[in-house]
Amino acid sequence: MTGATAAYLLRRVLLLVPLALGLSILMFGLIHAAPGDPVLALLGPQAAANPRFLEQARANYGLDDPLPIQYLHWLGNVVQGDFGRSYAFNNVPVLELIGQRATATLQLQGVALAIALLIAVPVGILSATRQYSTTDNLVTIGSFVGLALPNFWLALLLQIWLAVELGWLPTLSAGQAKVPWPGRLEYFVMPVAVAALPSVAYYARFMRSAMLEVVGQDYVRTARAKGIGPRGVLYGHALRNALIPMVTVIGLQLPQILGGTVIIEQIFAWPGLGDLAFQAITRRDYPVILAVTMISGIAVMVASVLTDLAYVLVDPRVKLTGHQ
Amino acid sequence: MVATAELEVGREDVRGGGLGRLPPKRRFPLARRFARNKLAVAGLATILVLYGAAIAAPLIQRYDENALSAGMRDKPPSAEHWLGTDRNTRDSWARLVVGGRVSLAAGFAAVAIVMTIGITLGAMAGFFGGIVDQLVMRTTDILLAIPLILLLITAASLFKPGLGTTITVIGVTSWPGTARLVRGQFLALKEQEFVTAARAMGATAPRIMMRHLFPNALAVIIVQATIWLSYAILLEASLSYLGLGVQIPTPSWGNMLQDGQRELQAGAWWLTLFPGLAIFLTVLSFNLMGDGLRDAFDPRHGKR
């Protein structure tokens, strides 16, 4: 790693602090600008009849302070690791709530990512080694189709077909936590398929072009010239190097995965983070919205820095200076 | 892209000089290269059909999209109702065609906003650099860190849901990618000799940006706009499906899917299949077309 690259990465790390602050100010401003009263949403319409009671509740939550004071108060607590308590979910501490929900999302997305890679990597290699063959053309068309399929439409079609018409699988996954293990797998089939499909398309396409790029490099030609057989070149030289950009692209897909999970969890009633975020926004649960967006936003920013770092570590030729 | 433009000019010069060593220049090189990509042409044709149907909606919809017909709840496709009827006894074909009008127009309007903001901010960041660049880039860092759909839902909850809100919200949250792309183009272009020459001749900053840099970045911008047309239509559908976008009774492909989901247990598959198919075809076609355009603009790039 050159000095300039190290300095660049250090600057990226230091930048995380103002970026996280900017993100928090943006989100704080955005959700407080939204019409709708969290206290009313919380206590129900009967409470509206009693203005003094409402005011008391607002004061309890600190919602009667001016906005900048509320922000600083929130920020002070967050720095100490306290994201407050949820308004809409039984006053549970926000971090506890997120912990419960994150497990469900990680299970769903983790399985989906693993399956997507298990399919996409071999398909991408196959496609690249037989460039312009029928297989390759089918893979190219298939990946266009996979990327264009709206995930909620696919989910609804699967529900109609596999759950309603054939009755093979449960339509919704809300009760899955109570079902013991191998049986719980039933609930995973459709959500995992829907979450994995666009990733398969995306990664296969990416793997294909990464392979093609590597196959044209000098060291691959050298390996061939040394008399290494096609398999040896493919797995010993080309594949290992083609996997490097693959690793980084997975890191950069994090926002898409988090975004996709919102809709998938909504359709299948999957009790994860995406569902929590959606409920929190529609029910004006300020502490939960802020915590979910801050945690996912910081995760995305950190992932992007780590991706850059990984790139430099695996390929010493890469120089990062910020002018890209 | 830049090189292409210069190459074409070079050919003209040579021919003008009467050397005549190069083969005669073919007309419409861009269209020819595009036409060679069959998938891209199929995409363009599909888009023309879809937009044609949207424009001709009043002529082909057969029923009013809000007309009720007694006793026709959730009827499967038939000769009278090509795509069946929904839970409110309305004709699905009419709603699909009019919904297409709404969805396609919403996509177009949203992309217009995305491109206007993205190009303006990206151009200024790339051209002026310094503090302007820092401000724009750090804003994109922040916006890109939040999953777009979460940002959309949050922003959509600020206003009364509806068509206008949907378009605005997609437009003002989705520009960062375009801004970065345009900034990159402007950064690379402004170091080229023709810009130095223009500066030396006393051209003002706006003139250099509009007359010299923008035309050279246009190819990349057109491809980006094509791809974003597909994203915007998907985003509109997602928002409307979640109930935060276009509101019933105005039909859109997204809210038709939401409406159809209520009849899912009744097995009314036609309410889900057709609106989704329309979204899928539109998105696929724009992607294929964008890919074809990219290759046509940049022949050296070849078939990837």
Boltz contact constraints between the chains, C-beta under 6 A:
constraints:
  - contact:
      token1: [A, 19]
      token2: [B, 141]
      max_distance: 6.0
  - contact:
      token1: [A, 19]
      token2: [B, 142]
      max_distance: 6.0
  - contact:
      token1: [A, 22]
      token2: [B, 142]
      max_distance: 6.0
  - contact:
      token1: [A, 23]
      token2: [B, 142]
      max_distance: 6.0
  - contact:
      token1: [A, 30]
      token2: [B, 154]
      max_distance: 6.0
  - contact:
      token1: [A, 33]
      token2: [B, 158]
      max_distance: 6.0
  - contact:
      token1: [A, 34]
      token2: [B, 157]
      max_distance: 6.0
  - contact:
      token1: [A, 34]
      token2: [B, 158]
      max_distance: 6.0
  - contact:
      token1: [A, 148]
      token2: [B, 280]
      max_distance: 6.0
  - contact:
      token1: [A, 148]
      token2: [B, 283]
      max_distance: 6.0
  - contact:
      token1: [A, 148]
      token2: [B, 284]
      max_distance: 6.0
  - contact:
      token1: [A, 148]
      token2: [B, 287]
      max_distance: 6.0
  - contact:
      token1: [A, 149]
      token2: [B, 280]
      max_distance: 6.0
  - contact:
      token1: [A, 150]
      token2: [B, 234]
      max_distance: 6.0
  - contact:
      token1: [A, 150]
      token2: [B, 279]
      max_distance: 6.0
  - contact:
      token1: [A, 152]
      token2: [B, 241]
      max_distance: 6.0
  - contact:
      token1: [A, 153]
      token2: [B, 276]
      max_distance: 6.0
  - contact:
      token1: [A, 156]
      token2: [B, 261]
      max_distance: 6.0
  - contact:
      token1: [A, 156]
      token2: [B, 272]
      max_distance: 6.0
  - contact:
      token1: [A, 160]
      token2: [B, 264]
      max_distance: 6.0
  - contact:
      token1: [A, 160]
      token2: [B, 269]
      max_distance: 6.0
  - contact:
      token1: [A, 164]
      token2: [B, 267]
      max_distance: 6.0
  - contact:
      token1: [A, 255]
      token2: [B, 147]
      max_distance: 6.0
  - contact:
      token1: [A, 258]
      token2: [B, 147]
      max_distance: 6.0
  - contact:
      token1: [A, 259]
      token2: [B, 147]
      max_distance: 6.0
  - contact:
      token1: [A, 259]
      token2: [B, 148]
      max_distance: 6.0
  - contact:
      token1: [A, 259]
      token2: [B, 149]
      max_distance: 6.0
  - contact:
      token1: [A, 262]
      token2: [B, 149]
      max_distance: 6.0
  - contact:
      token1: [A, 277]
      token2: [B, 150]
      max_distance: 6.0
  - contact:
      token1: [A, 281]
      token2: [B, 153]
      max_distance: 6.0
  - contact:
      token1: [A, 281]
      token2: [B, 154]
      max_distance: 6.0
  - contact:
      token1: [A, 281]
      token2: [B, 157]
      max_distance: 6.0
  - contact:
      token1: [A, 293]
      token2: [B, 146]
      max_distance: 6.0
  - contact:
      token1: [A, 297]
      token2: [B, 145]
      max_distance: 6.0
  - contact:
      token1: [A, 297]
      token2: [B, 146]
      max_distance: 6.0
  - contact:
      token1: [A, 300]
      token2: [B, 145]
      max_distance: 6.0
  - contact:
      token1: [A, 301]
      token2: [B, 145]
      max_distance: 6.0
